[in-house]
Amino acid sequence: MKRLLLVHNLVHGQSVVYELDDKDFAVELVEGEPETDDQGEMDVESRFFIRVDSE
């Protein structure tokens, strides 16, 4: 079975954006700016987080 990362658009439906390896992974939706600070960190606030285990 393949793991697929889907993007759901409420107007146009869904589309596959990436096929994932058979490993644990997580997806996070954040709000903030994409630029990083001097330490390489982004100033973002988490809005949604989900972890998917391989087992």
C-alpha distance matrix in Angstrom:
0.0 3.8 6.7 9.6 13.2 15.1 18.9 20.5 24.0 26.1 28.0 25.7 22.3 19.0 17.7 14.8 16.6 14.2 10.8 10.6 10.4 9.0 12.3 14.3 15.5 17.8 19.0 22.7 24.9 28.5 31.9 34.3 35.4 33.2 36.2 36.3 39.4 41.2 38.8 35.7 34.8 34.1 36.0 33.3 32.8 29.5 28.8 25.2 22.9 19.6 17.8 14.2 13.8 11.1 12.4
3.8 0.0 3.8 6.3 9.9 12.2 15.9 18.0 21.4 23.9 25.7 23.3 20.1 16.6 14.8 11.6 13.0 10.5 7.0 7.3 8.0 7.8 11.1 13.1 13.5 15.7 16.4 20.1 22.2 25.6 28.9 31.2 32.1 29.8 32.7 33.0 36.3 38.1 35.9 32.6 31.8 31.0 33.0 30.5 30.2 27.0 26.4 23.0 20.9 17.9 16.4 13.1 13.5 11.2 13.5
6.7 3.8 0.0 3.8 6.8 9.6 13.2 15.5 19.1 21.6 23.7 21.6 18.5 14.9 13.3 10.1 11.1 8.6 5.8 5.2 7.1 7.3 9.5 10.6 10.3 12.1 12.7 16.4 18.5 21.9 25.3 27.7 28.7 26.6 29.6 29.9 33.1 35.1 32.8 29.6 28.6 27.6 29.5 26.8 26.5 23.3 22.7 19.3 17.2 14.2 12.9 10.0 11.1 9.7 12.6
9.6 6.3 3.8 0.0 3.8 6.1 9.8 12.3 15.7 18.4 20.4 18.1 15.2 11.5 9.6 6.4 7.6 5.9 4.6 5.9 9.1 10.5 12.2 12.9 11.5 12.4 11.9 15.2 16.6 20.1 23.2 25.6 26.5 24.5 27.6 28.3 31.7 34.0 32.1 28.7 27.6 26.2 28.0 25.3 25.0 22.0 21.1 18.1 16.6 14.2 13.8 11.6 13.6 13.0 15.9
13.2 9.9 6.8 3.8 0.0 3.8 6.9 9.9 13.2 16.2 18.3 16.4 13.9 10.2 8.5 5.8 5.7 5.1 6.2 7.1 10.8 12.6 13.3 13.2 10.8 10.6 9.1 12.0 13.1 16.5 19.5 21.9 22.9 21.0 24.3 25.2 28.6 31.1 29.3 25.9 24.6 22.9 24.6 21.7 21.6 18.7 17.8 15.0 13.9 12.2 12.5 11.4 14.1 14.4 17.6
15.1 12.2 9.6 6.1 3.8 0.0 3.8 6.3 9.6 12.6 14.6 12.7 10.1 6.4 5.5 4.5 5.8 7.3 9.1 10.7 14.4 16.0 16.9 16.6 14.1 13.2 11.0 13.2 13.2 16.7 19.2 21.9 23.1 21.6 25.1 26.5 30.0 32.8 31.3 27.9 26.3 24.2 25.4 22.3 21.9 19.2 17.6 15.0 14.8 13.4 14.7 13.8 16.9 17.5 20.2
18.9 15.9 13.2 9.8 6.9 3.8 0.0 3.8 6.5 9.8 11.7 10.3 8.4 5.5 5.5 6.4 6.7 9.5 12.1 13.8 17.6 19.4 19.9 19.1 16.2 14.6 11.6 12.8 11.7 14.9 16.9 19.5 20.7 19.6 23.3 25.1 28.6 31.6 30.6 27.1 25.4 22.8 23.7 20.6 20.2 17.8 15.9 14.0 14.7 14.3 16.2 16.1 19.6 20.6 23.4
20.5 18.0 15.5 12.3 9.9 6.3 3.8 0.0 3.8 6.3 8.8 8.1 5.9 4.3 6.8 9.0 10.3 13.1 15.3 17.0 20.6 22.1 22.6 21.6 18.8 16.9 13.9 14.6 13.1 16.2 17.8 20.8 22.4 21.8 25.6 27.6 30.9 34.2 33.2 29.8 27.9 25.0 25.4 22.1 21.2 18.7 16.2 14.4 15.7 15.3 17.8 17.8 21.3 22.5 24.9
24.0 21.4 19.1 15.7 13.2 9.6 6.5 3.8 0.0 3.8 5.4 5.4 5.1 5.8 8.3 11.4 12.3 15.6 18.3 20.2 23.9 25.6 26.1 25.1 22.1 20.1 16.7 16.8 14.6 17.1 17.9 20.7 22.2 21.9 25.7 28.1 31.5 34.8 34.3 30.9 28.9 25.8 25.9 22.7 21.9 20.0 17.2 16.2 18.2 18.3 21.1 21.3 25.0 26.2 28.7
26.1 23.9 21.6 18.4 16.2 12.6 9.8 6.3 3.8 0.0 3.8 6.0 5.9 8.1 11.4 14.6 15.9 19.1 21.5 23.2 26.9 28.3 28.7 27.5 24.7 22.4 19.1 19.0 16.6 19.0 19.5 22.5 24.4 24.6 28.4 30.8 34.0 37.5 36.9 33.7 31.5 28.3 27.9 24.5 23.3 21.4 18.2 17.3 19.6 19.9 22.8 23.2 26.8 28.3 30.4
28.0 25.7 23.7 20.4 18.3 14.6 11.7 8.8 5.4 3.8 0.0 3.8 6.0 9.2 12.0 15.6 16.9 20.4 23.0 25.2 29.0 30.6 31.3 30.4 27.5 25.4 22.1 21.9 19.4 21.6 21.7 24.3 25.8 25.9 29.6 32.3 35.6 39.1 38.8 35.5 33.5 30.2 30.0 26.8 25.9 24.3 21.3 20.7 23.0 23.3 26.2 26.4 30.0 31.2 33.4
25.7 23.3 21.6 18.1 16.4 12.7 10.3 8.1 5.4 6.0 3.8 0.0 3.8 6.8 9.0 12.8 14.4 17.9 20.4 23.0 26.8 28.6 29.6 29.1 26.4 24.8 21.6 22.0 19.9 22.3 22.8 25.3 26.4 26.0 29.6 32.3 35.8 39.1 38.7 35.2 33.6 30.5 30.7 27.6 27.1 25.4 22.6 21.6 23.5 23.4 25.8 25.6 29.0 29.8 32.2
22.3 20.1 18.5 15.2 13.9 10.1 8.4 5.9 5.1 5.9 6.0 3.8 0.0 3.8 7.0 10.6 12.9 16.1 18.1 20.5 24.2 25.6 26.8 26.3 23.9 22.4 19.6 20.4 18.8 21.7 22.9 25.7 27.0 26.4 30.1 32.4 35.9 39.2 38.4 35.0 33.2 30.3 30.7 27.4 26.6 24.4 21.7 20.1 21.5 20.9 23.2 22.6 25.9 26.6 28.8
19.0 16.6 14.9 11.5 10.2 6.4 5.5 4.3 5.8 8.1 9.2 6.8 3.8 0.0 3.8 7.0 9.5 12.4 14.3 16.7 20.4 21.9 23.1 22.8 20.4 19.2 16.6 18.0 16.9 20.0 21.7 24.4 25.6 24.7 28.4 30.4 33.9 37.0 36.0 32.5 30.9 28.2 29.0 25.8 25.2 22.7 20.4 18.4 19.3 18.3 20.2 19.5 22.7 23.2 25.5
17.7 14.8 13.3 9.6 8.5 5.5 5.5 6.8 8.3 11.4 12.0 9.0 7.0 3.8 0.0 3.8 6.3 9.4 11.5 14.4 18.0 20.0 21.5 21.6 19.3 18.6 16.1 17.8 17.1 20.2 22.0 24.4 25.1 23.6 27.2 29.1 32.8 35.6 34.6 31.0 29.8 27.4 28.6 25.7 25.6 23.2 21.4 19.4 19.8 18.8 20.2 19.2 22.2 22.3 25.0
14.8 11.6 10.1 6.4 5.8 4.5 6.4 9.0 11.4 14.6 15.6 12.8 10.6 7.0 3.8 0.0 3.8 5.9 7.7 10.7 14.4 16.5 18.1 18.6 16.5 16.3 14.4 16.7 16.8 20.0 22.3 24.5 25.1 23.1 26.5 28.0 31.7 34.3 33.0 29.4 28.3 26.4 28.0 25.2 25.3 22.8 21.5 19.2 18.9 17.5 18.2 16.9 19.6 19.3 22.3
16.6 13.0 11.1 7.6 5.7 5.8 6.7 10.3 12.3 15.9 16.9 14.4 12.9 9.5 6.3 3.8 0.0 3.8 7.2 9.9 13.6 16.3 17.4 17.8 15.2 15.0 12.9 15.0 15.0 17.9 20.1 21.9 22.1 19.8 23.1 24.6 28.3 30.8 29.6 25.9 25.1 23.2 25.1 22.6 23.2 21.0 20.2 18.2 17.8 17.0 17.7 16.9 19.5 19.5 22.8
14.2 10.5 8.6 5.9 5.1 7.3 9.5 13.1 15.6 19.1 20.4 17.9 16.1 12.4 9.4 5.9 3.8 0.0 3.8 6.3 9.8 12.8 14.0 14.9 12.7 13.3 12.1 14.8 15.8 18.7 21.4 23.0 23.2 20.7 23.6 24.6 28.2 30.3 28.8 25.2 24.6 23.2 25.4 23.2 23.8 21.4 21.1 18.7 17.6 16.3 16.1 14.9 17.1 16.6 20.1
10.8 7.0 5.8 4.6 6.2 9.1 12.1 15.3 18.3 21.5 23.0 20.4 18.1 14.3 11.5 7.7 7.2 3.8 0.0 3.8 6.9 9.7 11.6 13.2 12.0 13.5 13.3 16.6 18.2 21.2 24.2 26.0 26.4 23.7 26.6 27.1 30.6 32.5 30.6 27.2 26.6 25.6 28.0 25.7 26.1 23.5 23.2 20.4 18.7 16.7 15.8 13.9 15.3 14.1 17.5
10.6 7.3 5.2 5.9 7.1 10.7 13.8 17.0 20.2 23.2 25.2 23.0 20.5 16.7 14.4 10.7 9.9 6.3 3.8 0.0 3.8 6.6 7.9 9.5 8.6 10.8 11.5 15.0 17.3 20.3 23.6 25.4 25.9 23.3 26.0 26.0 29.2 31.0 28.8 25.5 24.9 24.3 26.6 24.5 24.8 22.0 22.1 19.2 16.9 14.7 13.1 11.1 12.1 10.9 14.5
10.4 8.0 7.1 9.1 10.8 14.4 17.6 20.6 23.9 26.9 29.0 26.8 24.2 20.4 18.0 14.4 13.6 9.8 6.9 3.8 0.0 3.8 5.5 8.5 8.9 12.1 13.7 17.3 20.1 22.9 26.3 27.9 28.3 25.6 27.9 27.5 30.5 31.8 29.4 26.3 25.9 25.9 28.4 26.5 26.9 24.1 24.6 21.7 18.9 16.5 14.1 11.7 11.5 9.5 13.0
9.0 7.8 7.3 10.5 12.6 16.0 19.4 22.1 25.6 28.3 30.6 28.6 25.6 21.9 20.0 16.5 16.3 12.8 9.7 6.6 3.8 0.0 3.8 7.1 9.0 12.5 14.8 18.5 21.5 24.4 28.0 29.9 30.7 28.2 30.5 30.0 32.7 34.0 31.3 28.5 27.9 27.9 30.3 28.2 28.2 25.1 25.5 22.3 19.2 16.3 13.4 10.4 9.2 6.4 9.5
12.3 11.1 9.5 12.2 13.3 16.9 19.9 22.6 26.1 28.7 31.3 29.6 26.8 23.1 21.5 18.1 17.4 14.0 11.6 7.9 5.5 3.8 0.0 3.8 6.3 10.0 13.0 16.4 19.8 22.4 26.1 27.8 28.7 26.4 28.5 27.5 30.1 31.3 28.4 25.8 25.0 25.3 27.6 25.7 25.7 22.7 23.5 20.4 17.0 14.3 11.1 8.8 7.2 5.4 9.0
14.3 13.1 10.6 12.9 13.2 16.6 19.1 21.6 25.1 27.5 30.4 29.1 26.3 22.8 21.6 18.6 17.8 14.9 13.2 9.5 8.5 7.1 3.8 0.0 3.8 7.2 10.6 13.8 17.4 19.9 23.7 25.6 26.8 24.9 27.1 26.0 28.4 29.8 26.8 24.4 23.1 23.3 25.2 23.2 22.8 19.6 20.5 17.4 13.8 11.1 7.6 5.9 4.6 5.1 8.5
15.5 13.5 10.3 11.5 10.8 14.1 16.2 18.8 22.1 24.7 27.5 26.4 23.9 20.4 19.3 16.5 15.2 12.7 12.0 8.6 8.9 9.0 6.3 3.8 0.0 3.8 7.0 10.2 13.7 16.3 20.0 21.9 23.2 21.2 23.6 22.9 25.4 27.1 24.3 21.7 20.3 20.0 22.0 19.7 19.5 16.4 17.2 14.3 10.9 8.7 6.0 5.6 6.7 8.2 11.6
17.8 15.7 12.1 12.4 10.6 13.2 14.6 16.9 20.1 22.4 25.4 24.8 22.4 19.2 18.6 16.3 15.0 13.3 13.5 10.8 12.1 12.5 10.0 7.2 3.8 0.0 3.8 6.7 10.3 12.8 16.6 18.8 20.4 18.9 21.6 21.0 23.5 25.6 23.0 20.4 18.4 17.7 19.2 16.6 16.0 12.8 13.5 10.5 7.2 5.6 4.1 6.0 8.5 11.0 14.0
19.0 16.4 12.7 11.9 9.1 11.0 11.6 13.9 16.7 19.1 22.1 21.6 19.6 16.6 16.1 14.4 12.9 12.1 13.3 11.5 13.7 14.8 13.0 10.6 7.0 3.8 0.0 3.8 6.9 9.9 13.6 16.0 17.7 16.5 19.5 19.5 22.3 24.9 22.7 19.8 17.7 16.2 17.4 14.5 13.9 10.7 10.9 8.1 5.8 5.5 6.5 8.4 11.7 14.0 17.0
22.7 20.1 16.4 15.2 12.0 13.2 12.8 14.6 16.8 19.0 21.9 22.0 20.4 18.0 17.8 16.7 15.0 14.8 16.6 15.0 17.3 18.5 16.4 13.8 10.2 6.7 3.8 0.0 3.8 6.3 10.0 12.6 14.7 14.0 17.1 17.2 19.9 22.7 20.8 18.1 15.4 13.5 14.1 11.0 10.1 7.0 7.5 5.6 4.4 6.5 8.7 11.5 14.7 17.4 20.2
24.9 22.2 18.5 16.6 13.1 13.2 11.7 13.1 14.6 16.6 19.4 19.9 18.8 16.9 17.1 16.8 15.0 15.8 18.2 17.3 20.1 21.5 19.8 17.4 13.7 10.3 6.9 3.8 0.0 3.8 7.1 10.2 12.6 12.5 16.0 16.8 19.6 22.8 21.4 18.7 15.9 13.2 13.2 9.7 8.7 6.2 5.5 5.0 6.4 9.2 12.0 14.6 18.1 20.8 23.5
28.5 25.6 21.9 20.1 16.5 16.7 14.9 16.2 17.1 19.0 21.6 22.3 21.7 20.0 20.2 20.0 17.9 18.7 21.2 20.3 22.9 24.4 22.4 19.9 16.3 12.8 9.9 6.3 3.8 0.0 3.8 6.6 9.4 10.1 13.2 14.1 16.5 20.0 18.9 16.4 13.3 10.3 9.7 6.0 5.4 4.3 5.2 6.9 8.7 12.1 14.7 17.7 20.9 23.7 26.4
31.9 28.9 25.3 23.2 19.5 19.2 16.9 17.8 17.9 19.5 21.7 22.8 22.9 21.7 22.0 22.3 20.1 21.4 24.2 23.6 26.3 28.0 26.1 23.7 20.0 16.6 13.6 10.0 7.1 3.8 0.0 3.8 7.2 9.2 12.2 13.6 15.8 19.5 19.1 16.9 13.8 10.2 8.7 5.4 5.2 6.4 6.8 9.7 12.2 15.6 18.4 21.4 24.7 27.5 30.2
34.3 31.2 27.7 25.6 21.9 21.9 19.5 20.8 20.7 22.5 24.3 25.3 25.7 24.4 24.4 24.5 21.9 23.0 26.0 25.4 27.9 29.9 27.8 25.6 21.9 18.8 16.0 12.6 10.2 6.6 3.8 0.0 3.8 6.7 9.0 10.6 12.6 16.4 16.6 14.5 11.7 7.9 6.1 4.3 6.4 8.9 10.3 13.2 15.1 18.6 21.1 24.1 27.2 29.8 32.7
35.4 32.1 28.7 26.5 22.9 23.1 20.7 22.4 22.2 24.4 25.8 26.4 27.0 25.6 25.1 25.1 22.1 23.2 26.4 25.9 28.3 30.7 28.7 26.8 23.2 20.4 17.7 14.7 12.6 9.4 7.2 3.8 0.0 3.8 5.6 8.1 10.5 14.2 15.0 12.7 10.7 7.0 6.5 6.6 9.7 12.2 13.8 16.3 17.9 21.1 23.2 26.0 28.9 31.2 34.4
33.2 29.8 26.6 24.5 21.0 21.6 19.6 21.8 21.9 24.6 25.9 26.0 26.4 24.7 23.6 23.1 19.8 20.7 23.7 23.3 25.6 28.2 26.4 24.9 21.2 18.9 16.5 14.0 12.5 10.1 9.2 6.7 3.8 0.0 3.8 6.5 9.9 13.3 13.8 10.8 9.6 6.5 7.9 8.2 11.6 13.2 15.1 16.9 17.8 20.6 22.2 24.7 27.4 29.4 32.7
36.2 32.7 29.6 27.6 24.3 25.1 23.3 25.6 25.7 28.4 29.6 29.6 30.1 28.4 27.2 26.5 23.1 23.6 26.6 26.0 27.9 30.5 28.5 27.1 23.6 21.6 19.5 17.1 16.0 13.2 12.2 9.0 5.6 3.8 0.0 3.8 6.9 10.0 11.3 8.6 8.3 6.2 8.0 9.9 13.6 15.8 18.1 20.0 20.7 23.5 24.9 27.4 29.9 31.8 35.2
36.3 33.0 29.9 28.3 25.2 26.5 25.1 27.6 28.1 30.8 32.3 32.3 32.4 30.4 29.1 28.0 24.6 24.6 27.1 26.0 27.5 30.0 27.5 26.0 22.9 21.0 19.5 17.2 16.8 14.1 13.6 10.6 8.1 6.5 3.8 0.0 3.8 6.8 7.5 5.0 5.0 4.6 7.3 9.9 13.7 15.8 18.7 20.5 20.6 23.3 24.2 26.9 29.0 31.0 34.2
39.4 36.3 33.1 31.7 28.6 30.0 28.6 30.9 31.5 34.0 35.6 35.8 35.9 33.9 32.8 31.7 28.3 28.2 30.6 29.2 30.5 32.7 30.1 28.4 25.4 23.5 22.3 19.9 19.6 16.5 15.8 12.6 10.5 9.9 6.9 3.8 0.0 3.8 5.5 5.2 5.5 6.4 8.0 11.4 14.9 17.5 20.7 22.7 22.8 25.7 26.5 29.4 31.3 33.4 36.5
41.2 38.1 35.1 34.0 31.1 32.8 31.6 34.2 34.8 37.5 39.1 39.1 39.2 37.0 35.6 34.3 30.8 30.3 32.5 31.0 31.8 34.0 31.3 29.8 27.1 25.6 24.9 22.7 22.8 20.0 19.5 16.4 14.2 13.3 10.0 6.8 3.8 0.0 3.8 5.5 7.5 9.7 11.5 15.0 18.3 20.7 24.0 25.9 25.6 28.3 28.7 31.4 33.0 34.9 38.0
38.8 35.9 32.8 32.1 29.3 31.3 30.6 33.2 34.3 36.9 38.8 38.7 38.4 36.0 34.6 33.0 29.6 28.8 30.6 28.8 29.4 31.3 28.4 26.8 24.3 23.0 22.7 20.8 21.4 18.9 19.1 16.6 15.0 13.8 11.3 7.5 5.5 3.8 0.0 3.8 5.6 9.0 11.2 14.2 17.3 19.2 22.7 24.1 23.4 25.8 25.9 28.7 30.0 31.9 34.8
35.7 32.6 29.6 28.7 25.9 27.9 27.1 29.8 30.9 33.7 35.5 35.2 35.0 32.5 31.0 29.4 25.9 25.2 27.2 25.5 26.3 28.5 25.8 24.4 21.7 20.4 19.8 18.1 18.7 16.4 16.9 14.5 12.7 10.8 8.6 5.0 5.2 5.5 3.8 0.0 3.8 6.8 9.9 12.5 15.8 17.3 20.7 21.9 21.1 23.5 23.6 26.2 27.7 29.5 32.6
34.8 31.8 28.6 27.6 24.6 26.3 25.4 27.9 28.9 31.5 33.5 33.6 33.2 30.9 29.8 28.3 25.1 24.6 26.6 24.9 25.9 27.9 25.0 23.1 20.3 18.4 17.7 15.4 15.9 13.3 13.8 11.7 10.7 9.6 8.3 5.0 5.5 7.5 5.6 3.8 0.0 3.8 6.7 9.0 12.1 13.8 17.3 18.7 18.1 20.8 21.3 24.2 26.0 28.2 31.2
34.1 31.0 27.6 26.2 22.9 24.2 22.8 25.0 25.8 28.3 30.2 30.5 30.3 28.2 27.4 26.4 23.2 23.2 25.6 24.3 25.9 27.9 25.3 23.3 20.0 17.7 16.2 13.5 13.2 10.3 10.2 7.9 7.0 6.5 6.2 4.6 6.4 9.7 9.0 6.8 3.8 0.0 3.8 5.8 9.4 11.4 14.5 16.3 16.4 19.4 20.6 23.6 25.8 28.1 31.2
36.0 33.0 29.5 28.0 24.6 25.4 23.7 25.4 25.9 27.9 30.0 30.7 30.7 29.0 28.6 28.0 25.1 25.4 28.0 26.6 28.4 30.3 27.6 25.2 22.0 19.2 17.4 14.1 13.2 9.7 8.7 6.1 6.5 7.9 8.0 7.3 8.0 11.5 11.2 9.9 6.7 3.8 0.0 3.8 7.1 10.1 13.1 15.7 16.4 19.8 21.5 24.8 27.2 29.9 32.7
33.3 30.5 26.8 25.3 21.7 22.3 20.6 22.1 22.7 24.5 26.8 27.6 27.4 25.8 25.7 25.2 22.6 23.2 25.7 24.5 26.5 28.2 25.7 23.2 19.7 16.6 14.5 11.0 9.7 6.0 5.4 4.3 6.6 8.2 9.9 9.9 11.4 15.0 14.2 12.5 9.0 5.8 3.8 0.0 3.8 6.6 9.4 12.0 13.1 16.6 18.7 22.0 24.7 27.5 30.3
32.8 30.2 26.5 25.0 21.6 21.9 20.2 21.2 21.9 23.3 25.9 27.1 26.6 25.2 25.6 25.3 23.2 23.8 26.1 24.8 26.9 28.2 25.7 22.8 19.5 16.0 13.9 10.1 8.7 5.4 5.2 6.4 9.7 11.6 13.6 13.7 14.9 18.3 17.3 15.8 12.1 9.4 7.1 3.8 0.0 3.8 6.4 9.5 11.0 14.8 17.3 20.8 23.6 26.8 29.2
29.5 27.0 23.3 22.0 18.7 19.2 17.8 18.7 20.0 21.4 24.3 25.4 24.4 22.7 23.2 22.8 21.0 21.4 23.5 22.0 24.1 25.1 22.7 19.6 16.4 12.8 10.7 7.0 6.2 4.3 6.4 8.9 12.2 13.2 15.8 15.8 17.5 20.7 19.2 17.3 13.8 11.4 10.1 6.6 3.8 0.0 3.8 5.9 7.3 11.1 13.7 17.2 20.2 23.3 25.6
28.8 26.4 22.7 21.1 17.8 17.6 15.9 16.2 17.2 18.2 21.3 22.6 21.7 20.4 21.4 21.5 20.2 21.1 23.2 22.1 24.6 25.5 23.5 20.5 17.2 13.5 10.9 7.5 5.5 5.2 6.8 10.3 13.8 15.1 18.1 18.7 20.7 24.0 22.7 20.7 17.3 14.5 13.1 9.4 6.4 3.8 0.0 3.8 7.0 10.5 13.9 17.1 20.4 23.6 25.7
25.2 23.0 19.3 18.1 15.0 15.0 14.0 14.4 16.2 17.3 20.7 21.6 20.1 18.4 19.4 19.2 18.2 18.7 20.4 19.2 21.7 22.3 20.4 17.4 14.3 10.5 8.1 5.6 5.0 6.9 9.7 13.2 16.3 16.9 20.0 20.5 22.7 25.9 24.1 21.9 18.7 16.3 15.7 12.0 9.5 5.9 3.8 0.0 3.8 6.9 10.5 13.5 16.9 20.1 22.1
22.9 20.9 17.2 16.6 13.9 14.8 14.7 15.7 18.2 19.6 23.0 23.5 21.5 19.3 19.8 18.9 17.8 17.6 18.7 16.9 18.9 19.2 17.0 13.8 10.9 7.2 5.8 4.4 6.4 8.7 12.2 15.1 17.9 17.8 20.7 20.6 22.8 25.6 23.4 21.1 18.1 16.4 16.4 13.1 11.0 7.3 7.0 3.8 0.0 3.8 6.9 10.2 13.4 16.7 18.8
19.6 17.9 14.2 14.2 12.2 13.4 14.3 15.3 18.3 19.9 23.3 23.4 20.9 18.3 18.8 17.5 17.0 16.3 16.7 14.7 16.5 16.3 14.3 11.1 8.7 5.6 5.5 6.5 9.2 12.1 15.6 18.6 21.1 20.6 23.5 23.3 25.7 28.3 25.8 23.5 20.8 19.4 19.8 16.6 14.8 11.1 10.5 6.9 3.8 0.0 3.8 6.7 10.0 13.3 15.2
17.8 16.4 12.9 13.8 12.5 14.7 16.2 17.8 21.1 22.8 26.2 25.8 23.2 20.2 20.2 18.2 17.7 16.1 15.8 13.1 14.1 13.4 11.1 7.6 6.0 4.1 6.5 8.7 12.0 14.7 18.4 21.1 23.2 22.2 24.9 24.2 26.5 28.7 25.9 23.6 21.3 20.6 21.5 18.7 17.3 13.7 13.9 10.5 6.9 3.8 0.0 3.8 6.6 10.0 12.0
14.2 13.1 10.0 11.6 11.4 13.8 16.1 17.8 21.3 23.2 26.4 25.6 22.6 19.5 19.2 16.9 16.9 14.9 13.9 11.1 11.7 10.4 8.8 5.9 5.6 6.0 8.4 11.5 14.6 17.7 21.4 24.1 26.0 24.7 27.4 26.9 29.4 31.4 28.7 26.2 24.2 23.6 24.8 22.0 20.8 17.2 17.1 13.5 10.2 6.7 3.8 0.0 3.8 6.7 8.9
13.8 13.5 11.1 13.6 14.1 16.9 19.6 21.3 25.0 26.8 30.0 29.0 25.9 22.7 22.2 19.6 19.5 17.1 15.3 12.1 11.5 9.2 7.2 4.6 6.7 8.5 11.7 14.7 18.1 20.9 24.7 27.2 28.9 27.4 29.9 29.0 31.3 33.0 30.0 27.7 26.0 25.8 27.2 24.7 23.6 20.2 20.4 16.9 13.4 10.0 6.6 3.8 0.0 3.8 5.5
11.1 11.2 9.7 13.0 14.4 17.5 20.6 22.5 26.2 28.3 31.2 29.8 26.6 23.2 22.3 19.3 19.5 16.6 14.1 10.9 9.5 6.4 5.4 5.1 8.2 11.0 14.0 17.4 20.8 23.7 27.5 29.8 31.2 29.4 31.8 31.0 33.4 34.9 31.9 29.5 28.2 28.1 29.9 27.5 26.8 23.3 23.6 20.1 16.7 13.3 10.0 6.7 3.8 0.0 3.8
12.4 13.5 12.6 15.9 17.6 20.2 23.4 24.9 28.7 30.4 33.4 32.2 28.8 25.5 25.0 22.3 22.8 20.1 17.5 14.5 13.0 9.5 9.0 8.5 11.6 14.0 17.0 20.2 23.5 26.4 30.2 32.7 34.4 32.7 35.2 34.2 36.5 38.0 34.8 32.6 31.2 31.2 32.7 30.3 29.2 25.6 25.7 22.1 18.8 15.2 12.0 8.9 5.5 3.8 0.0
